[in-house]
């Protein structure tokens, strides 16, 4: 989930000065017209990795040899950004998704009529799991909800038997699914994402240079981050990068069961209106999202290693597997406050996972190291114990 967050701040960097932004965007436009055709994010032919891997496969282990050292460096760079943001955040916060809008205990209900090809891991049997659900912003700043941003949905499914992939927590009974409001990372791999991240935080000439060389990406991200939203319950959340589902490569998404009548969000004035909407909406009734998976069907058009590429839904349609339930509740009650405090202390990582849901691709391999580095920088030398589902409040 961490990999997307900094992307959402790009518009705020570019628009700090109207004149600077106009000049920069004009230059970007010239480069875009002269160099690269603009389509949906990652859809250009250049974005597709020249090395087309076999269907459902990631880069062979032998070709991953240099990655651990690289990812350790990226982890240190994330820590530097966390430290720079600490004063504004009131202390060292999460590396990304720093501002919560709500963190509640709900359910993941596996559908009885799901396709046979989906029956692996959590989706193997028709059953209902308890789950912690966190709604958040995406940046590393606890900024106003009116600021340009992407948004996140993190789900930690409980009572999931089987060995897990996260080092040191193989016996945990949790499975994490992390989503964000964009369907691809935007950059090809973890290293190029960090180049963007550093340029974004340095601002000025560094960001201008990055923008000039990556015009289509920046235009797409400005559009995504500046789109006003009115409710976290009206947004669609994507995995953005691929995961195994049994033997096959997939992506997944959470889609609202219904759209709430909230307008487009452009008139909201409160700096925490998204939190206020979560509280009032759950006081009024239960909310839900439909969880669907998207199978890789063409290794060239839906690559595993190139995280800039969106998988076209017309060519690789989503298949429903489960429903995520956020029950009606009074989030101001003492019990709800205790639950939310517990939920906020949890660690979210896609490697809290069964083998059947293994994270795959360069960006996901980086997350094992980089997200752990960000978590440790907040003060814990070891990851806290995963919840068991037996906690009382």
N, C-alpha and C positions, 0 to 999 in steps of 0.2 A: 504494500500500500504506500510506503514512503516515497517510492520512486517518482510519483506523479506530482507531488505536492507543490514544489517550487515553481512548476510551470504556471500555476494559476496566478502568480504575482507579477507576471511580465507586464501586464497592462499598467499596473500602478507604477512600475519603474519607468515605462515609456511616457506616461502621462503626468509626471511630476511637474513638468514645464510644458505648457501648451505649444509654445514656439518650437522647443526642442523636439517634441513629439511629432509635430507636423513635418519638420524638416527630415527627421529620421524616417518617418513613414513614407515620405515622398521618395527618399533614397531607396528604401526597401522595395517600394513599388517598382522603381526603375530596374533594380536588380532582379526582382521576380519576373518582370516582363521579359527581361533580356536573357535570363538563364534557365528558369524552371517553370513548367506548366503547373498551375495551381488546381488541384482537385481536392478530394477529401484527404484528411491527414494520413500520410504514409502511402497514398495510393499511386504515387508516381512509380514508373518502372525502375528509376534509380534507387528507390527505397527497398526493392526486393533484393535480398542477398544473392550475390552471384553464385554462391555455393548452395545449390538446392539440395537439401537433405532428404533422405527417404521419408515418406509419409509417417507421421506420428513420432518422429525421432528428433532429438536435440543433438548438439555438437558432440562428437565422440569424446570420451574422457581424455584420450591422448592429446586432443587438440585444446583442452582446457588447462594445460599445464601452467601457463602464466597468470591465470585468473586469481588465485588466492592472494598473491602479493599485491596485485592491482586493487582487489576489493578491500584489503587492509588499508591501503592508502586512501581509498574513497571513504572508508569509515573514519579515518582521522580528519578528513576534510569536512565530513558531516559534523564532527565534534567541534571544529572551529566555528562553523556556522551556528551551532547551538550556543556556544559561548558568546558570540557576537549578539545573539538575540536575547540573551538571558536578562539583561536589565529591563528591556521593554516588556518581557514576558513575566516579570516578577520572580525570576529564578530560572534555572535550566529546565526547559520544557521538552516535550517529545520533539524528536528531530523534524517531524512533520505531523500534520493533523493535531496541532497543538491546542486548538480551541474546541471543546466539546459542546454540542448542542443538546445532548441527552444520552444517557447510558442506562439501559433498562434490561430486565430479565424477560425474555419472551420464549417463543417456540419455533422450531423448524419442523414442519409437517411434510414428510415425504409422500408424494402423491401415489395413490393406488394404481392409477392407469398410465404410469410412465412407460416409455419405450424400453424394450429389453436391452438395447445397447447402452442404456444409462445405469443399469443395475450393478454398480460397483461402489465400494466404500460406504459412505454415509447413505447413499441411495440404493443400497443393495436390497433392503427390506422396507416394506411399508410400515413406518412407525413415526412417532413424534418424539423429538429430542428437545430438552430445555436448551436455551441459548442466550448468552449475553450479547446485546446489540448496542453498538456505539455509533452515534451520528456526530459528525464533526465537520470543521472546515478542512482545508487541505494544506495550507501553508505552515511554516514553522513559527508563525506569529499569531498571538492571540489578538487579532485585529478586529475591527468593527465588522459586523455582518454586512454592512453596506459596501465594504471594500471588495474589489474584484478578487474572485477566488474560485477554485473548484471545491468539491465537497465529497465527503467520504462516508461509507457505510461499512462497519466492521462487524463480523458475526463470529462468535466463538461458540461452537456447538459442543454440548456437554454429553457425558455418558457414552462416548464413542470408544468401543473396545478396539484393541489391536495396537501393535507397535507403531510409534510415531518417529518422524524423521529428525526432529529437533534434537541436537546433541545434548545429552544429559537429562532429557525429559522423554525418553523413549516409552516410559510406562504411563505417561499422562493420558487422560481420557478426553482430550479436547481435539477439535478440528476447526481451524480458522479459515474463513472466507472473507477476503478483503476487496471492497469495491470502491470505485471513484467515478466521478461524472465525466469521464472521457473514455473513449473506447480503445485507445492505444497510448503508449508512453510518449510518443512524439519524437523521440530520438532513437537512434538505431540500437544503442546498447548502453550499459551502465556508465562507461567512461564518457561517452558523448553527452549523456544526461548530466554528469557532473561538470563537464565543461560549461554547459548552459547554467547550471546551478551557481557556479563560481562567478560567471559573468553577471548573472542576475544580482548577486549580492554585492559585487564590486560596483555595478552601475556604470554610468558615464560612458567613457570610451570603450570599456570592455564589453558592455552590453550592446553598444552601437555596432561594434565589430562583429559580435556574434549574430546580431540581427541581419546585417548586410550579407552574411554568408549563409544564413538559414531563413530566408525571407518567408517561404510558404509556412514553415513551422511557426514562426512568430505571429504571422497573421492569424493562423488557426487558433493559437493559444490566446491571443487578444480577444478573439470572438468568444471562445469558450469561457474565459475567465470573467469577461465583462457582461455576460448574459445575466440579467437579474433573475433571481429565483424567489418564490414566495413561500415555499414550504419544503422542508426536507422530504416530506411524504409525496411530493409530486415529481421527484427526480428519479432518473434511471441511473443505476450504478453498475459499472463494468469491472471485470477483472483486469482488462487492459492487456494483460500478458497471459501466456498459455500455461495450462496445467494438464497433467494426465488425468483421465478418467478410465481406470482400468488400463487397457493397452493403447488407448487412443489419446491424441492431443486435442484439447478443448480450451475454449474460453467460457466464461459464464457472465450472467448479468442478473440483477435484481430490478424488476419493473413494478411500479406501483399497481396495486389491484384496481385502483380507481383514482381519478384526478379530483382533488379538492378544489372548491371554488375559492381561490385566493388571489385572483388577478395575476399580474406578471411580476409582482414584487417590487416594481420600480418606485412605488409610493411609500414604501416602508421607511420610517425615519429612525427607529430605535437601533442602537448599535448591537443589540442582542435579540433582534426580532425573530431570528430563526429558532433560538432557544425558547422564546416566548410562545412561538407557534407550536413547537413540539409539546410543551407543557399543556397548552389549552386544547390541542387536538386530542391528546391521549386522555384528557379529562372528559372529553365528549364521547369517545368511543374507541374501539379497537381499530388498528390500522394494519395493513399487510402489503407484502411484496411477493411477486411470483419469481422464483428462481429457475432460470433456464440455462442450458448448456449448448454450446456451439461447437460442433465437431469439425476438425480440420478435414477437408475433402480434397484439397489441392495444395501440395507442399510449396509450390512456387507462389501461388496467390495468397496463401495463408501460412506464411513462414513462422517457425518457432523462434529462431534466433534474432530476427529483425523486429524489435519492439516498436518501430515507428509505423508498422503496417496495420491498418484496420482490416479486419476480416469482413468482407462484404456479406451482409445478411441474406442477400438474394442467392448467393452462391453457397453459403454455409448457414442455413437457417437455424435459429435457436429452438431447442426442444425442452418443454417444461419438465421439471423434476420434483419441485418442492414449493412450499409456501412458507414465507417468514411472517410470523405473527408478533405484533407489538400490542399487548393487551391494554384495555382501558384501565387507567389508574390515576391516582392523585399523586403527581410527582412532588408535591409539597409536603406530603405526609412524612412523619419521622421514619417509618420503615423504608419508604421510597428513597429518602435522603441517604440512609445507611446503605441501601443497595447501590445507589449511584456512586457513593464514595468507594465502595468495594470494586465496582465495575471500572471506575477511572484508574484504579491501581493495577489493572490487568495489563499484560504485555501481549501485543498482537503481532503475529509473524506468520507468513504463509507456510513456514516450515513446521509449524504445529500441525502436522499433517500425517495421514496415513499414506503408505506407499501408493495406494490406488488413486490418490489425489496429488501426487508428487508435483511440486513446482518445477517447470522446465524453462529452458532458455537463459541467455546471458543475464538479463535483468533479474530474474528470479534467483539465479545462483548468487548474484551480488547481494540480494536482500538478506540472505542467511547471515552474512558477515556484517554488512553495513547497518541493518536495522538493529542487530545485536549490539554493535558499537554505540549506536545512538541511545539504546536503552541503558547500557552500562554507564554512559556519561551522566545519566540522571541520578546516579548514586548507588546503584546495586552492582556489586561485584559479580553476583550470580543472578540469573533470571529467577524471579519469584516463582513459587510453586503455582502450577496451573490449578484452576478451580476444579472441584470434584463434583459439584452439584449437590453436596450435602450441607453446604453452608447455611447457617440460620441468621436471621436479621431481626 
